[in-house]
């Protein structure tokens, strides 16, 4: 007779992985797509379609954003390679971020890695950006009872613009 498999608490398993493997302090950068950046509108006018690429408020996205600091970890999903183009180096590898269950990332969001103190592992303040990833797809992974256990985010690194500056508090 086969042994019945019992419910696995995936949140507990993610905590175990976080303790054993480690994690990154990241900011989930969520754009407010219901409103346009007021600073862009002042500098280029409401009749213009595109955002101001030099705007320090929205970082050229055209929309105000909110950064939520959280823990996450990433792994390589598909190996790739770098190749040179006229606009710069392009990397074809695909990576996956695992984000906490209560953050609800969307494909319009970014994951921003923060510079960490090497001794404590805590983010250095003021926060400084080390890498920026655009979320290509965010999928809720659900457990036995239907609750979201964590989010699996397929990401693409953005190395042309790093979301310059310091994370807002």
N, C-alpha and C positions, 0 to 999 in steps of 0.2 A: 504494500500500500504506500502510495506516494505521500510525502509530508506536505501539508498545506502551507503555502507561502503566506506569511502574515504581512500586514501593512508596513511599508518602509516609510519612515518620516524623512522625506527628502530635504526638508529644511535643516534637520539635524545632520544629515549627511553632508550638506553644503558647508555647515559650520565646521565639521570634521576636516573637510578638504581645505577650508580656509586656514585652519590651525596648522595642518600638516604641510600644505604646499605653499601657502601664503596668498596674499591678495594685493591689489593695487588700491590706493585711495584715488578715486576718480570723481569727476563732477559730471552729472548727467545734465547737459545743456539743452533745455527745452525752449523752443521758440513759441511765442504767443502769436499764432497765425491769424488771429482775429483782429489784430491791429497792426498798423505799420509804424515803423520807428519815427518818433516825432522829430528827432534830430536830422534824419535824412530828409524828411518833408520840409524842414526849415531850410536846409542847404540846397536842395535841388528842386523843390516845389512839388505840390500835390499832383500836378498833371503829368509828371514824369513817371514812367513805369518802373525803371530800375532803381535799386538802392545806390547810395553813395559808397563806393568801394573803400573809401578812407574813413568811414564813420567809426568813431571809437565807442559809440553807445551800442550799436548792433553788430559791430565788426564786419560790416559789409553785407550782412544777410538781408537787411531790409525790415527785420522784425525784432522787437525787443525779446530778450530771453531771460530765463531764470536758471541758475546753476544750483543743483542739489548735490551736495557732497555725500558720497556713499562708498561702500566697499564693493569690489568686484574683482574678478580674475579673468584672464584671457588665455586662450590656447590657439595654436596654429591649426586651422581647419584644412587648408589646401596650400601646399608649398608653392612658391612662385620664384620669380627672379626679377632683378632690376634690369631695365634697359633705358638707354638714353633717347630722349626725343628732343624736338626743337624747343619745347617749353620747360624741359627739365627731366630729371630721373623719374621713372614710373616703376612701381613695384606691383606685381600681379598676385602676390599671396593673399589669401583670405584668412581672416582670424575671427574667432568667436569670443564674445564677452559674456560672462555669467553675471547677472545683476540681481540684486535683492528683489524679493517678491512684491514689495510695496511701491516700487518706483515707476512702473508702467511706461517704459520707453516706447517711442514711436519711430517710424522710419524718417521722420523729419528732424530727429534729435541727433546730438553729437555726444560722444563719450570723450572726456578730456582727462588725460592722465596728469597727475600733479607731481611736482618734485617732492621727494620724501627726505626726511632726516635719516641718514644711514644708520644711526645708532638706535633711535626710538621707533622708526618706521612711520612716524606721524608726518602729515603734510607740513612743509615749511610755510610759515605765514609771513608776509602776504603770499597767497597761493601763486605758484608759478606753473605754467603749462609746460610739459615735456613732450607730449604727443597728443594728436587729435585724431579721432576716428569718427567717420560718418556712419551712422546706423543705416544699413541697407534693408534689414528686416529684423523685426523683434517678435519673438514667439513666446507666449506664456506656456510654461511646462507645468502641467497639473498633476496632482497626486491622486490617490485613491478616492478621496472625498470631493474631488472637483475643485479644490482651492488651488490657487496659483502658488507653486513652490519656489520658482525662480523664473527669470526671463533669459532666454538665449538670444543674443543679439549678434547677427552677422554684420561685420564692420569692414570698412575700407579706410586705410590711413590717409589722412589729408596732409601732405607734406608741402603743398604749394602755399597755403595760408594756414597758419597754426592757431588762428583765433587769438591773435596777439594780445598781449596784456595780462592783466591780473584778474582772477576770478572775483566777481562781485560777491559781497556778503549778503 
